[in-house]
Amino acid sequence: MISKKDTEKIRQRALMTVLAVDDDKRMRDSVVELLKVHNYNVLTAEGGKDALAKLEHHKVDIMLLDLCMGDISGHQVMEYLDKKDLNVLVIVVSGDTSIESAIESLRHGAYDYIRKPYVPEELMARLDSAVNKRFLEKENTIIRGRLKNSEKLYRFMVNSSPDLVYMLDEKGCFTFLNDKVSSLLGYEKDELIGNHFSELIYSEDVELANFSFNERRTGKRATSDFELRLHCKNGSVYAKLFDTCSIPIEVTAMGVYRTHNKVKRFVGTYGVARDLTERKKAEETIKYQAYHDLLTGLPNRVLFKDHLSLAMAQVKRRETCLAIMFMDLDRFKVINDTLGHVMGDNLLRAVSLRLNDNLRAEDTLSRIGGDEFLILLSNIKDQEEAENVAGKLIQALKEPFNIEGYELYVTGSIGITYYPQDGDTIDTLIKNADVAMYHAKRSNSGGYQTYSSGMDERFSKHLSVEGDLRRSIEANEFVVHYQPQVNVITGEIVAIEALVRWQHPEYGLLLPADFISIAEESGLIGEIGQSLFRTACADLKSWYDKGLPKVRLAVNLSALEVVKKSFVNKIINVLEEFDLPGDCLEIEITESVILNDLEHVIQRLSKLSNYGVTIAIDDFGTGYSSLSYLQKLPIHTLKIDRSFLKDVASKHEGSSIVAAIIAMAQGLNLNTVAEGVETEGQKHYLESLGCDDMQGFLFSRPVIAQEMENILRNKPFVH
């Protein structure tokens, strides 16, 4: 049931005419749709000139006004309103992020200022405030009409004015003050009448007030819109709210003269003082927003550059050095896409606090967007000191973050540049730190890398590869290679892992390490993964139809694919399309996917398991391995990462980590597959531990589909 208050609000909106002025048609259309849903009468204008034409023929109550338009700017439209004395409340809706533009809008008489892109709820709240103001103005107009031409009207207007109205005698003492003095400054009128005006002026502004507050001139030379500060009485509302003893005002004043025997004599000053507190607060808010990241409260890129510029100047004088760090969070996108942007925002705040706790007071931590941070170490002795800080920050992020009941893990990759060694301009230093960060992420996520000149060429190749990715999908340049998983006891192939390769026209055959991370960053990993899966299923179906052994197909899924709600249905749909049973497929996922969204991962993997699909944990042991999640998940296989086997020469020179993983898997009744088996010594060592399924160059390198078919047909591993 709609309340009386809401009914009244709907009625008031229906009586309002809103003119939306924007040269972007999509913005106009979205505003019209939003406002009509909320019962507003809406007019639109395609630009400044069209807005002026609409104002000529329509009565407009509120205007939503863009500033930057092709013909006439928003400021010019507001000047027209002022010139024509049109009573239109203007809410500026602009993508212009400069402080000066926002402050200039307020000075031109804008009622409010909203930045694009805006939240619809915020726009509606500002509009409702404007509607309320218009109705209050109309009520005041009715009251003024009833009291017109009477002394009572004059007194009412003066005492009801939102501004402080005063009169001074020729000596500068108060002879009149309206009621506003009490609510504005906390004084009763009787306390000030007869006192000199300087007692009310903030001490630092007394000299200025002698020529403005105590104005003697008239006409165009008189004081208009001159800013000063007034004292608040101790205990006043303003002093309590804003912890200050003064408030800013804008004075308009003129001298008052009387003529006697044709001689004009100065008898005092008449003035109006307007409270600027709200406007000053708005200006301060705009300034803060221009220099800070609103999510974390950290300095943004603009303020960071200011700090860096100052630090560079100091380094030149002191002949010391400074360091710039570019940090990017690893696996943050997985958390954000899995648990939602609210959880992602909370994690970013927690990361910001932890990083700040591990920096010095003179250092600057800045968030420049997404999960990227810039860090300025403004005064360091040498590069070793900067690297120690980088290591400290990386170590600090290794502890889990407890966010709304979730235990989240996130690491950071850091690139470091030094001034003046690595660049002599701000943009060059930041760019080179970004390049170094990219190399840190590529070589070892959760580490740091110092910039060197040779990185630029490799980074250029990265950018070239990124630009070629979308074209490569359309050109069908991605191919599938296959590598068998062999049971060394029986010699049979138990599974075949599908591995994607990119046949790049310029760089040749690229391995996943050369492009998968780039595909994830650019959002193309889903298309590549789906293409790989369909091709592999088509090959598997072909082998089945030819009567070859019915081995499982193992497919490694990107973390960004698993977090999507649709990924289970996509897998089942492809299997059904090629008439393949669920037990022909084994999907491989990494531990990072599990840790960041255990509840949803369990639900999705359970659906696949019920369909017959087996689940393997890839690269087990390289992440945050835990018995707790292994017992909760419907998994069947642990794949031992190749890094644990590289130093194994024989069964007498084994790895304690490998032995522990196999023993744990046996205790949980899970299968194990060892990757990267290249020597007989490694094979014998794994056999001695009870690991029978292996994969590696000892048995076969990854091969194309035709060669894999020949391997299946010839069964070369049967002893």
QUINOR-V295542 format. One line per field, one symbol per residue. burial: # if it has 9 or more other ideal C-beta (glycine too) atoms within 8 Angstrom, else .. Layout:
burial=???
//
This chain:
burial=......#.##.###.#######....##..##.###.#.#.####.##.######..#.########.#..###########.....#######....#.######.###.####..#...###.##########.#.....##..#.....#..####.#.#######..###..##.###.####.#..##.#.#..###..##.##..####.#....##..#.######..#.##......############........#.##.#######..#.##..##.#####....####.#######.##.##.....################.##...##########.###.##...######...#########..#.###.######.##...#.#....############..##..#.##############...#######...#..##.##.###.###.##...############..##############.....#...###.###.#.###.#################...#..##############..##.###.##..#.#.#.###############.###.######.###########.#.....##..#.########.##..#..#.###..##.######.#.#.######...#######.#.#.####.##...##...##.##..#.#..
//
